[in-house]
Amino acid sequence: MKRITINPLLVFILISLIAAMAAGCAKPQITSHSDPQPAEAAGSDAGVQSGGKVEDVLKRIMPDQMEDGVVRVAVIRNLSNGDHTRLFISGCIMEGIALGFEVETFITDGDNEKTQQVIAEVIAEDIYDGIILSHGASYTYDALLPAVEKGMKVVTFDSLPYKDGDANNEILRGVTSTAQEDIALAELSLNAIVSYFDESAQPIKVIRAFMGPDVLPLDIRKTVYDRYVAEGKIEEVAVVEPVDLSDPRGGTKDALAAILPRLLAGSVDAIWGSYDELAKGCLDALNEAGRTDIKIMSIDVSDNDMDLMRTNKYTWISTAAVDPKLIGIVNMRLLAMKFAGEPTPDTYYLAAQLVETSALDDSVNMSNIAKVVEGWGNEKGIFDNFEWMDELKSITFKY
């Protein structure tokens, strides 16, 4: 495996390259090796000075993981390489490098068979100390059990690390399951639909842009959607979904384009985009058909999403979201805590917020969205209150 030495000042360039590499690989294996320079070399803003080397600190804090001289983490993402995926991965990599880890990522395009194969290969390779798994389905418990039995540490995101794939059953020993507040995300996005139209218009006629079943976060969001239907607030006119999960945007565009000609103006009020790639596919279809009578309220956000929301401000009205980069950061911190023997929770949920198109002037992007969405992406205080984390980052860098 090729080793790449990284200067902390080049980390952000590295992340951009990683995203570009991921886009072109059927089974991407994106490796980032950490060999950070001392804080002095990175300039006065690199953090509190420390006399130790990162390897020495890691050997003291994580001796088991450092037996071979490096802490290695595999990040496995079972979704297509969309904006949310790239931001999630960048959060994992940034935090991993800041903690002195070597991080390799795998994107499996929503292919559950491929995901299980990659998990098995990562475990069998016997070089990784920990795994972060994103969007593992009902097989998650069984697939990760050999890793836990080998002493590897595991954190999951939007996965099912529960016996028999049932969230009501016991969680795999030692694993932390993280998720967005999917119920809140659904409520925020559906409330945006309900509040946009006059109450006399209820039930509001909605197209559901969906992907599943057996995509855990979307399944959870659908339970909220079903409640709004049962309460008579919305009425489902149609469902559009991609045939190929590796191309959610293109597939959803094709699905909506196929039915738009028979959906006359006034027959549909809004589209509920349960995932932003699906919302973008719907927007593409509406624009190609010249339809401006249907509104979009969605879930998830990225720079590309915000550009499209601004350009189509009378169509794409809002999105409910959690900072995807923060999700990656938090997952990597939790894994680091496990390496260091710190207590970790069985579950952790990241708070959801509403992003309204009307608040997005041309200066707003993912790096400064907090100026219009209070508390957005604030990683301070989320599993970062350990002296050893500060010590490591004083040697490497603080982004």
RAZICOR-V330449 format. One line per field, one symbol per residue. phi: phi as a letter, one per 30 degrees, with the letter a starting at -180 (. if undefined). A space follows every 50 residues. Layout:
phi: ???
This chain:
phi: .dccdcdedceddedddedddddccdbdbccbccbddeedddjdcdkddb dddedddddddbdddcecjaccbcccccbddddddddedddededdddci ccbbcbcchicdddddddeddddddibccabcccidcddeeddceddddd jdcbbbbhbbdceiicddcddeeiccccadddddedddddddddddcded dddddbcccbakdiceddddddddeddddddidbbddabbaddcddbddd ddedddedceeccdejdbcaccddaddddddddedddddiccdccbbbbi aaededdddddbdcccdabcabddddededddddddddediddbddbbcc dcbcccedccddddbddbdddcbeididddichbcbddddddddddabd
